[in-house]
Amino acid sequence: MKLKLTWLMTLFMAFVMQFSFAQEKTITGTVTSAGDGLPLPGVSVIVKGTSRGVQTDFDGIYSIKANTGETLVFSYVGTKTVEKVVGSASKIDVSLAEDLTALEEVVIEAYSNNAISREKSTSAITTLTAESVESRPNASVVTALQGQVSGLNIGTGSGQPGANSTIILRGVGSINGNIEPLFIVDGVPVDEDNFRSINQNDIASISVLKDASASSLYGSRGANGAIVVTTKRGKFGTATEVNYRSQFGYSILPEANFEVMNTRQKLLLDRQQGEGLGNGLSDAAIAVIANSVDTDWSDIFFRQGTTVNHNISISSGAANSSTFSSIGYFEQNGVTLRSNLKRFSFRNNYTAKSENEKFNFGSNVTMNYSESNFIQNEATGNLSNPFIVPYVAKPYFSPYNPDGSINIIGFNEDSFDNTPYTSLNNTELNTNKTEEIKIIASVNGSYELLKNVTAGIRFGLDYTQQNGTFIEDPESIYGSTAVTPAGPNAADFQGQHFESLSRDARFNNVVSLNYNNIFADKHTIDLSLFTEYSKSYLLSNSLNAFGLDPKLDGFGTAFIGGTTFEDLNDNGEIDGANEFPYIPTVSVGRAVVGLFSYFGVAKYDYDERYGLQASVRRDASSRFSSSNRWATFYSVSGRWNIHNEAFMEDSVFNSLKLRVSYGTSGNDRITGGYYGARFNTYNTYALGTGYNNTPAYFASQIANETLKWETTTQTNIGLDFALWDYKLSGTIDVYSKDTDDLFQSQPVSALNGITTLAANIGSMNNKGVELSLNWKAISNEDFNLSFFANGSYNKNEVTKLPNGEDVPGVRLSLSEGQPIGSFFAVRWAGVNPANGNPLYLDIDGNITETYTEDNRVFIDKAIYPTFQGGFGFNSSYKGFSLDTQFSFVADIYRYNGSLGVIEDPTLTGLANSSVTLATAWQQPGDVTAIPSLNTPSTRNLLTDRYIEDASFLRLRNVSLGYSFDDVLKEGSFISSLKLYVQAENLITFSKWRGWDPESNYRASDFFDYPTVKIVTLGLDVKF
């Protein structure tokens, strides 16, 4: 009986196992796009309710084991998820349709490089995709953001290739401290002022975190918002893909909205004024000179710039690992001599996971080298600034030698008439360049300790090394007087060599623990705890040597030995001040700052209808004293996905979400840049001259140990919506930001030995409205047309100052109730037609010819804009595409110092002048905007005569392309090919009387390097 039972059990088990194995089988198939029928690589195929899953390969093919009756879930970004039940068939092909709800509906939140559904986000976040920036021919990726995000102002201060920009998000939040957002690249905080060494072709997305819910998790660094950049990665289970991008283009200087005199006009003005070459000349003599020489010096100093860009990337993915690598070369020559940037870049991003997917690992490394040649003394009156020379140089001097070559000697002297030749000489013979090594690297890992519990760690590095070289050749005009002026007692050796080296290493480490779970299919809880440690080290050194051997210029061997003494008075003796050794001076500087934090964030979602988020963070900054080092920041936010409510069924709304957030964040960079404010809590002393001219130490600063963070409190209400099958979508946000404990100097009694004390006194408010809209006008197989627009209004107000008193400045002043950066000036009233004298308004608004600074008032004009935004359209017809983007800035003002110089009647004997001086007042009854040329200069008076409206509307980018994908043969080694032409900054509309209305929000312009037009031809190839 026992034997029979054993055999029966054996047969039963064999039957069960046979049945089981018969039910599990291998399912294969191909996943394609419903729109064009092409295979989709990287589609996720998962057995529902299990962790078993694969991805489709490059040809859209998959293979997975599953049991009969189980369900396969097919999901892909931008398409609708499809579920298929496994039946008797072993092959299941799937076609995925476009999901309009998923397109561009993901965002990146703080401390996460993983995209989440916008529907589940409670924060005000705008995310741009790679297509928004990768093909733009800018040396710095930041400049491509202008006009693409509501509330984000990008001020480009210079057209120098790779120049820095000033970034302001939702208004200025500090008077003396940092006003720019925190930048995060692949989880690593980086220097916001240096993006010339980052390859924009590597960028996958840029998320702008605006409100407290989004940015307060960064605590003492999030007061000005945050911008999170993620770079491209490979995908698991995909074939190798190679992309090549090439661009070549030209840069063109925009036309200046002012004009200077030609030779004839200048000589006539000279004769009228009784000065210069034209003094006393007849009309015939003036005509002879004008027909002989009429130089437009801008033709000599300016040129057509060029842009060359080559980038190749390779991505691939196995079942459990993926990689993305790229190399790039970028070169851009500016529109003036000795202005260019060369950049070499390399990137490798690697991701891996274990077979059971409990362990995940990633690394991101970019290494870049750039070399920049710079013009000298940009935006100054120094005559080595090439942007002032063409407009002050006299047109009746020839730029050529008799043999036709450019004359870089002129009269061989450093005089005003020799200005153009001296500047050319300086550009040709001297050196001003910077070499930079930039490394941004991070490694990260996570492990699922328990079910739904994951631990993670990330190490990051932002490393910048810069070497600057400035050389004045001893045979150049400037270099020949570098040691002593020319003359009988001139030094035997001239020339200067200045070299500087800085190494800035910023380390960051984040450790995290996360719990995520779903209860009853409706309640989702996500809890995270973090600790973060940041430490930054700056080392700088320099040497400055005078006296060079011209034969060895550029090398250390050119330095004249320190044992060589000059005998300037030729008395044969070493007798003090008249003799000196050629010993280089050296300097060394070190700085260290650190931050330690621990923080947490809790998220709750109910049935994708309601969501809550709360965060709290404790920060300790090395910039403050031990008694006041710690601060606490927090935020709370919530959302209501109204479109998921039953009463919204059959409405025109496909999506409607209400967001509310409130929170605080801080700013520990209260002055002096990233390494500033390190000693404000210390008593400091300086060495100087004391009683009876003896050396003495004296107090230079009184410590304020209560100094602390500037704190920003922000409230935000937002509405996200989509209507009519997602044809119209957009976002509206209303916010108010209060910044308290502003860092300022508090007046104290001079009995303390000093007159001010560093303190947290003052408050400021920014309030505004932001709007973004997208309209898909036409969408079919052949033709697509969509429009987009965004705009913002921001009102800034200083609400509290020390003792409630105004803080006067030269042109800008601070006052309670006024915006920061407000002009405080005497109002210009024109020209008196009776006598040609300037007219002003006194403090009561009465006209007067008497100028006095006592009549200065706030004129309701400021250097920061009130309105900002952009708009454009994207279109495609079969293989053709045409895209445009406009940007605008309004209600922004700046002092036009460039125009003031060329309209200055007191400079007509020294330099060229504006053609407007020909319309100057000459006799009673003349009605003109230019006073009599016999009146004193007014340009340096504190009036609003040259404070001009710098608002502008600019065609920021237009691109026309054709894709050859449809004509490529099946099986060709080229899978995609696109040719396009694009123009950057093509057209600008503005009242500004100068080159460029755009700026980095400076108070004045003085022959700055303008933003240039760039036209490029591009080729994109995918293999």
C-alpha positions, 0 to 999 in steps of 0.5 A: 500500500505504501509503495502504491501511494509513493508511485501515485504521488510521484506521478501526481508531482510529475503531472503538476510539473509538466503542466506548470512548465507547459504554461510558462513559455517564451513570448517574443514580438516587436513594438512599433510606433502607431504614428509611423510604424517604426520600431521603438527601442527601449520600451519597457516590457514587464510581467504585471505584478512581478519584477520580471521585465526586459526592454526592446532592443534597437529593432524594437524586438523583445523576448520574455518568459511568462505564464499563460494568463499573466499580463504583459505591460508595455510602457514607453515615454510619450506613449500610452501604456498597453497591456496584453494577456498571455494566451496560446500565442508565443508572439505578441506584437504591439503598437504604441500610440502617442500619449498627449498627457505624457508628452513634456509632462515630467519634471526633476525635483530637488535631490533627484535626477529621476523624472517624475510625473508633473501630475504628482508634483506639488511644486512650481517647476519648469523643465526644458528638454535637450532640444531647447539648448543642444543645437544653439551655437552659444559658447555658454549654455546659459545664454540659450535659456533667455526667454524660454522660462517665465520668471527667469532673466538671463542677462548676458553682459558681454559678447566675448565668446564664453562670457558669464551671464547674470541669472535672476529668478523671480526678482533680485533677493539680496542687496549685497549678497548672491542673487543668482540661483543654485546650479546643480549638474547631475546632483553636483552643486557647481559654480553658477558663473562659469559655463563656458567649459560645459558642452550643451550637446550633453544636456538631457534636461534643465529644470528650473525650481521656482517656489519654496516647495521646490527649492527650500530643500536646498536650505541655505543655498535655495533663496534664489531658486535652483536650476537642475541640469541632467546630462544624457545617459544610455538606456538598458537593453539598447543597441549602440547608437552613434550621433554626430553633430557639426556646425559652422557659422559666422558672427556679425556685430550688430549695427550701433544705434548711433553714428559718429562723424566722417572726415568732412563733418569732423573738419567742419566741426573743428573749424566751427570750434576753432580747434584741431586740424580743421581750424581755419581751413577753407571748404576746398581744403576740407574737401581735399582732405575728405577725398583723400582719407575718410577712415571708418575705424570700425572696419579695422577693429571689427571682423566677421567672427566664426563658429566651429562645432564638432560633437560625437556621442556614443550610447549603448545598453546591455541588460544591466548596464548602459553608457553614454560617452561624448567628445566635442570641439568648439571654437568661436572667434569674436567680432573683434581682434584677439577675442576667441574661445577654444574648448575640448570636452569629454563626457562619460556617464555610466549606469548599472544595476544588479540582476535582482535590481536591488543595487543601482550604480552610476557615475558621471564625469566630464572633463573640459579644457578651454583657452580664451583670448580676451580684449583688454579693459572692456567697458572702460575708457581705457584706449586699449578697449577696442569698442571705444577706439573706432568711435573716438579715433579721428577719421582723417588718419589712415590705418595703413602703411605705404605698403598697404599693411596695417599701421600699428605704430602711428606716431609711435607715442602713447598720445590721444591722436595715436589712440587707434594705432596704440590699440592695434599695437597692444592687440597685435603684440601683447597677450591677455589669455586664460586657460581653464581645466573644468571637471565635474564628476560624481559617483552614486549608488543605492541599495534596497535594504528592505522591501520599499526601503532604499539607501543611497550615497553620492560623491560629487566634485566641481573642480576648476583650474585657471591659468591667466597670462598677461604680457606687455611686450617690451617692444610694444607701445604700452610695454615700452613704458611699463617700468618708467616713462620714456626719457633720458632716465628711462629704465634699460629693461621694459615690459611686464609679465603677470601670471596667475593660477587658481585651483577651486575644488568643491566637494559634495557628499549626500547620504539618503534613506528612502521609504516608498509604499502604496497602501490599498492601491490609493495611498502613496507615501514617500519618506526621505532622510538626507545628510549633506556635507560640502567643503570648498577649497580655493588656492590662488597664486600669482607673480608680477615681473617687470623688465623682460628680454624681448627675445624671450617674451612669453617665457620665464627665462625672459625675466631680468635677473633680480640682481640687476639694479637700475641707476635711474639718476646716472650717479653710479651709486645705489642710493635708494628710490632711484634704484631698484632690482628686477625682482618679481612680486608674488602673492598667495591666497587660500580660502575654505568654506563648508556646509553641513546639513541634515534634512527630510522630505515627506510626500503623500498622494491619495489616488492621484487626486490629492498630494501633500509635501513637507520638508525641513532642513537644518544647515550649519555654515562655516561663514558664521560664528559657532553661536549662530551657525545653525538655521532651520528652513522648511516648506509645505505644499499641496496639490489638487488634481481637479481633473481626476474628480468625477464632476470633471468628466466630459469637461473641456479640461483634460488636466487641471491642477491647483498647487499651493506652497509656502516655505523658507530658504536661506542665503549664506553668501551674504557678500563677496562671492562664493568665498566671501563673508568668511571673516565678518564675525571676527575682529580684524586689524590692519597695518598703517601709519600711526602717531608721528608717521610710525607703523601701527596696527589699528582696528579695521572691523568690529566682529558681529557674532550675531551675523546670520543668513538672509532668509526668504519666505515665499508663498506660491499659488499655481494652476496647471491646465490642459484643454480640448484634447491637450491642444491648449495647455499652460501654467499660471503662478502668483507668488510673493517673496519676502527676504529678511535679515538683509546684509548691510553696513550699520552706521556706528559711532566713530569712537569705535575707530570705524564707522560701520558694522556688518549686520543683518538689517533690512527687508525686501519683497518681490511679488509677481505673476507668471504665465506659460501657454502652449497651443497645438494648432495643427497636428497630423501626419504631414503638418504640425504647427504649435505656438508657445508663449511665456511672460512674467511680471515682477515688482521689487520693493525695498521694505526696510533699511537701517534706521529707515534712512536712504542709502545714497549712491552715485547714480543708484540709491536705496530707499524704502518703498523703491525697487532695488537698483533705482536711479536717483537723479536730477531730471533733465528738462532739455535746452533753453532755446533762448541761450542754448543752456541746459535745463533741469527740474528742481526738486519741486518740478520747476524748470531751472538752469542751475544744476545741484545734486540737492534736486535729485529725486527717484525717477521711477526707473531701475536697472532690473526689468519688470516684465520678461518673457518669450514666444514663438512657434514650432512647425514641420511639414513632411521633412521640413521644419521651421522653428522660431523663438523671440524673447523680450524684456521691458521696463528696464533702464540703463545709463548710456555712457557711450552716447554721453562721450561722443556727444560731449562738446568738451571732447571735440578737440581730442576725439571724434564726435556724434553727428548729433553735435551738428544739430547743437544750439547756435542762435536764439530760437533754435529748438534742439536736444543738444545744448550749445557747444560752448556749454560745459559737459553734462555727461558726468552730472547726475542727471537722467539725460542719458538714462535710457529705456533698454527694453527690447524684443529680440528674435532670439533664434530661428531655425530652418531644417530638412530631415532626410529620414524618409529618403534613406534606404532601408538597411542604410548604416545612417538611420537619421540625417538632418541639415539645418540653418539657424540664426541667433539674435537676428533682429532686435527692436529697441529704443536704446541708442547703442549697440545692444540693449541687453546687459547683465543688469549693470547701471551703465554702458560704456562701449561694452562688447555687444551681443552678436548675431550668429548664423550657422549651418548644421548637420546632425547624423545618427548611425 
